[in-house]
Amino acid sequence: MTGFINVLKEEGVSSTFAVNRVKRLSGAPCGHMGTLDPLASGVLPIGIGNAARLFEYFLDKSKTYLARFRFGVTTVSLDRESEPVFGGRIPSCGEIESALPSLTGEIEQIPPAFSAKVVGGMRSYRYARQGQEVALEPKRVRVESFRLLGQTADDEFSFEIVCGGGTYIRALARDLAAALDTKGFMTSLRRTRSGIFCEESGVPLGELTEENLSEHLIPTESVLPFPALELDDERYYHGVRLETELGDGTYKVYRGGRFYGTAIAEGGFLRPGKKLC
C-alpha cells in the first residue's frame, strides 16, 4: 500500500502514536509530515510506503493554524504542560492588532526551550526539564498571515496563523506578548491545513480501521503539483540520464499509463528522481 492518509489527530495523542497506528493498520512503513505536539490537534498527513519519500517536497508548504493565547501569565513550556507564572497586563484587541504586523513576514524566531532542537548532542527539552537554561540560536521563519479572530475570555484571544514549516506557534505567543510588554502563552492549537491537506478532507484517527483504510487513501501522484510525463525509454529506468528539451524542474513520470515516480530535468538532461510505484 502506497499513498497518503490525511489524519485528524485529536488532542492528547502524540504524532508518533498516530503514525504507529496507521503503520499497524496498513502493514507498511509510515511517516508523518510535520509534528503536532500532543496538546495540538488537527491535520497530520501520514505517508504510507514509498509516499513517505515525498516529504521533502512539502517542507516549505504553508500551514494554517487556529490558536488561543492567554496574556498576563506564562509558563516555561509556553503551553499548558507546565505551571503558570503570573505577571503582566491584559492587552486590548486594538493593541494586539497594532502589534501583529511586527510578527508577520520573514522574521527571526528563537525556538522554545521545550523543543526538539539539538544542543550539545541532546534535545533542548531535556535540558529544560532539568531546569537548565539553553541558548538557542534564532532561525528565520515565514509568517504569511497573523489575524486576531476575537476575545474568548477576559485574558484569552483567538488567532488564525498562516506560516511556513518550522514556525513555532508557542514562540509567537511569547513574542507577541513581549511586543505588548506583558507575558503570554499558548492555550490551544489546531492545524486546519498543511499544504494541500485540509481539515475538511481529513479522517479522525479513531475512525480508521483495516477495512476502511483504503477508502481514505490519497494516491501519491495526486498530491504532487508537477507536470505529467509519459516515458517509455527503458534506459531511463536503468538510471541513464536522457537528453531532453523539457524545461528545468520536477516531473511526474508515468510508465505505460501507470505512475512510476519523479524525474528531474536540468540543463538539457532528464534524470531519475524518486521511484514511488
C-alpha positions as CSV (number, residue, x, y, z in Angstrom):
1,M,0.0,0.0,0.0
2,T,1.3,3.4,-1.0
3,G,-0.3,6.9,-0.6
4,F,-1.3,9.4,2.0
5,I,-3.8,9.4,4.8
6,N,-5.0,12.8,5.9
7,V,-5.3,12.1,9.6
8,L,-7.1,14.4,12.0
9,K,-5.2,14.0,15.2
10,E,-7.1,14.6,18.5
11,E,-5.6,16.4,21.5
12,G,-3.7,14.2,23.9
13,V,-2.3,11.9,21.3
14,S,1.3,12.1,20.0
15,S,2.2,12.3,16.3
16,T,4.3,9.1,16.8
17,F,1.2,7.3,18.2
18,A,-0.8,8.3,15.1
19,V,1.9,7.1,12.7
20,N,2.3,3.8,14.6
21,R,-1.5,3.2,14.4
22,V,-1.6,3.8,10.6
23,K,1.6,1.6,10.3
24,R,-0.2,-1.3,12.1
25,L,-3.4,-0.9,10.0
26,S,-1.5,-0.7,6.7
27,G,1.3,-3.2,7.4
28,A,3.7,-0.8,5.7
29,P,6.4,1.7,6.8
30,C,4.9,5.2,7.5
31,G,6.0,8.7,8.3
32,H,4.3,12.0,9.1
33,M,4.6,15.4,7.5
34,G,5.1,17.9,10.3
35,T,4.9,17.0,14.0
36,L,1.9,18.1,16.1
37,D,2.5,18.2,19.8
38,P,0.3,16.1,22.0
39,L,-1.7,19.2,23.1
40,A,-2.3,20.1,19.5
41,S,-5.0,18.7,17.2
42,G,-5.8,18.7,13.5
43,V,-4.3,17.8,10.2
44,L,-1.4,15.3,10.3
45,P,-0.7,13.9,6.8
46,I,0.8,10.4,7.0
47,G,2.7,8.9,4.1
48,I,2.4,5.1,3.7
49,G,5.1,3.1,2.0
50,N,7.2,4.9,-0.6
51,A,4.9,8.0,-0.3
52,A,6.9,8.9,2.8
53,R,9.8,9.7,0.5
54,L,8.0,12.7,-0.8
55,F,8.0,14.8,2.4
56,E,10.9,16.9,1.2
57,Y,8.5,18.3,-1.4
58,F,6.3,19.6,1.4
59,L,8.8,21.0,3.8
60,D,8.2,24.6,2.8
61,K,4.5,24.5,2.2
62,S,2.2,26.8,4.0
63,K,0.3,25.6,7.1
64,T,-2.8,27.2,8.8
65,Y,-3.4,27.1,12.5
66,L,-6.2,28.2,14.8
67,A,-4.6,29.1,18.2
68,R,-5.5,30.7,21.5
69,F,-3.1,32.8,23.5
70,R,-3.5,33.8,27.2
71,F,-2.0,37.0,28.4
72,G,-0.8,38.3,31.8
73,V,0.6,34.8,32.6
74,T,3.1,32.5,31.1
75,T,4.7,29.0,31.5
76,V,8.2,27.7,31.0
77,S,7.0,25.4,28.2
78,L,4.8,28.2,26.6
79,D,1.8,25.9,26.7
80,R,-0.4,24.2,29.2
81,E,2.1,21.5,30.1
82,S,3.8,23.4,32.9
83,E,2.7,25.6,35.8
84,P,1.6,29.2,35.2
85,V,3.6,32.1,36.3
86,F,1.6,35.2,36.7
87,G,2.8,38.7,35.9
88,G,1.8,41.2,33.3
89,R,-1.2,43.0,32.0
90,I,-4.1,42.1,29.6
91,P,-3.8,44.0,26.3
92,S,-6.8,45.2,24.4
93,C,-7.9,43.9,20.9
94,G,-6.7,47.2,19.4
95,E,-3.2,46.9,21.0
96,I,-2.9,43.3,19.8
97,E,-3.9,44.2,16.2
98,S,-1.4,47.0,16.1
99,A,1.4,44.6,17.2
100,L,0.7,41.8,14.8
101,P,2.4,43.4,11.7
102,S,5.8,43.2,13.6
103,L,5.4,39.4,13.7
104,T,4.3,39.0,10.1
105,G,6.6,38.3,7.1
106,E,10.1,36.9,7.3
107,I,11.1,37.1,11.0
108,E,13.8,35.8,13.3
109,Q,12.4,33.5,15.9
110,I,14.1,31.8,18.9
111,P,12.7,28.3,19.3
112,P,11.1,27.5,22.7
113,A,13.4,25.9,25.3
114,F,10.9,23.0,25.3
115,S,11.6,21.9,21.7
116,A,13.3,19.1,19.9
117,K,16.2,21.3,18.8
118,V,19.6,19.6,19.4
119,V,22.1,21.4,21.6
120,G,25.3,19.8,22.5
121,G,24.1,16.4,21.2
122,M,20.9,16.5,23.4
123,R,17.4,17.7,22.7
124,S,16.7,21.1,24.1
125,Y,13.6,19.9,26.0
126,R,15.8,17.5,28.1
127,Y,17.8,20.4,29.4
128,A,14.6,22.4,30.1
129,R,13.1,19.6,32.1
130,Q,16.2,19.5,34.2
131,G,15.8,23.2,34.9
132,Q,18.9,24.1,32.8
133,E,18.9,27.2,30.6
134,V,19.7,26.6,26.9
135,A,20.9,29.2,24.5
136,L,19.1,28.5,21.2
137,E,20.0,30.3,18.0
138,P,17.3,32.3,16.3
139,K,16.1,30.9,13.0
140,R,14.4,32.7,10.1
141,V,10.7,31.7,9.6
142,R,7.9,32.9,7.4
143,V,4.6,34.1,8.9
144,E,2.3,34.9,5.9
145,S,-0.7,36.0,7.9
146,F,-1.4,36.6,11.6
147,R,-5.0,37.6,12.3
148,L,-6.8,38.3,15.6
149,L,-10.2,36.5,15.4
150,G,-11.6,37.6,18.7
151,Q,-11.5,37.5,22.5
152,T,-12.5,34.2,24.1
153,A,-12.1,35.1,27.8
154,D,-11.0,38.0,29.9
155,D,-7.4,37.2,29.3
156,E,-7.5,34.9,26.2
157,F,-7.7,35.7,22.5
158,S,-8.0,33.5,19.4
159,F,-5.9,33.8,16.2
160,E,-5.5,32.4,12.7
161,I,-1.9,32.0,11.6
162,V,-0.7,31.0,8.2
163,C,3.0,30.2,8.2
164,G,5.8,28.2,6.7
165,G,7.3,25.0,8.0
166,G,9.4,25.2,11.2
167,T,7.5,28.1,12.7
168,Y,6.7,27.6,16.5
169,I,3.3,28.9,17.3
170,R,4.2,28.8,21.0
171,A,7.0,31.2,20.3
172,L,4.7,33.6,18.5
173,A,2.6,33.7,21.7
174,R,5.7,34.6,23.7
175,D,6.9,37.2,21.2
176,L,3.5,38.8,20.7
177,A,3.2,39.2,24.5
178,A,6.7,40.7,24.6
179,A,5.8,43.2,21.9
180,L,2.8,44.2,24.1
181,D,5.0,44.5,27.3
182,T,3.4,41.6,29.0
183,K,3.6,37.8,29.3
184,G,1.7,35.1,27.4
185,F,1.5,31.5,26.4
186,M,-0.5,29.2,24.0
187,T,-3.6,27.6,25.5
188,S,-4.8,25.6,22.4
189,L,-3.7,24.8,18.9
190,R,-5.4,23.2,15.9
191,R,-3.9,22.8,12.5
192,T,-6.5,23.2,9.8
193,R,-4.3,22.9,6.7
194,S,-0.9,21.5,5.8
195,G,0.0,22.2,2.1
196,I,-2.8,20.6,0.1
197,F,-4.1,18.6,3.0
198,C,-7.0,20.4,4.8
199,E,-9.3,19.7,7.7
200,E,-12.4,19.2,5.6
201,S,-11.0,16.2,3.8
202,G,-9.4,14.6,6.9
203,V,-10.4,11.5,8.8
204,P,-10.3,11.2,12.6
205,L,-7.6,8.8,13.7
206,G,-10.1,6.8,15.8
207,E,-12.3,6.1,12.8
208,L,-9.5,4.3,10.8
209,T,-9.7,0.5,10.5
210,E,-8.0,-2.1,8.4
211,E,-11.3,-2.4,6.5
212,N,-11.7,1.3,5.6
213,L,-8.1,2.4,5.4
214,S,-8.0,2.1,1.6
215,E,-11.2,4.2,1.3
216,H,-9.2,7.1,2.8
217,L,-6.0,6.5,0.9
218,I,-5.0,9.5,-1.3
219,P,-3.0,8.4,-4.4
220,T,0.6,9.5,-4.2
221,E,0.6,11.2,-7.6
222,S,-2.5,13.3,-6.8
223,V,-0.6,15.4,-4.2
224,L,2.3,16.3,-6.5
225,P,1.8,19.6,-8.3
226,F,4.2,18.7,-11.1
227,P,3.6,18.2,-14.9
228,A,2.9,14.6,-16.0
229,L,5.3,12.9,-18.4
230,E,4.8,9.6,-20.2
231,L,8.2,8.0,-20.6
232,D,8.8,4.7,-22.4
233,D,12.6,4.9,-22.9
234,E,13.9,1.9,-21.0
235,R,17.3,3.5,-20.5
236,Y,15.7,5.9,-18.0
237,Y,14.5,3.0,-15.8
238,H,18.1,1.7,-15.6
239,G,19.4,5.1,-14.3
240,V,20.6,6.6,-17.5
241,R,20.3,10.4,-18.0
242,L,18.4,11.3,-21.2
243,E,18.7,14.3,-23.3
244,T,15.6,16.4,-23.2
245,E,14.0,19.6,-24.4
246,L,11.9,19.9,-21.3
247,G,12.2,23.0,-19.1
248,D,14.1,22.6,-15.8
249,G,12.0,21.3,-13.0
250,T,10.4,18.2,-11.5
251,Y,8.0,16.0,-13.4
252,K,5.7,13.1,-12.6
253,V,6.7,10.1,-14.6
254,Y,4.2,7.6,-16.0
255,R,5.3,4.2,-17.5
256,G,2.6,2.5,-19.6
257,G,0.0,4.8,-18.1
258,R,0.9,3.9,-14.5
259,F,2.6,6.3,-12.1
260,Y,6.2,5.4,-11.6
261,G,7.9,8.3,-9.7
262,T,9.5,11.6,-10.2
263,A,12.1,12.9,-12.7
264,I,14.4,15.9,-12.6
265,A,15.0,18.0,-15.8
266,E,18.1,20.1,-15.6
267,G,20.4,21.6,-18.2
268,G,19.0,19.7,-21.1
269,F,19.1,16.3,-19.3
270,L,16.4,14.2,-17.6
271,R,17.5,12.1,-14.6
272,P,15.6,9.8,-12.3
273,G,14.2,11.3,-9.1
274,K,12.3,9.1,-6.7
275,K,10.8,5.7,-7.6
276,L,7.4,5.6,-5.9
277,C,5.4,2.8,-7.6
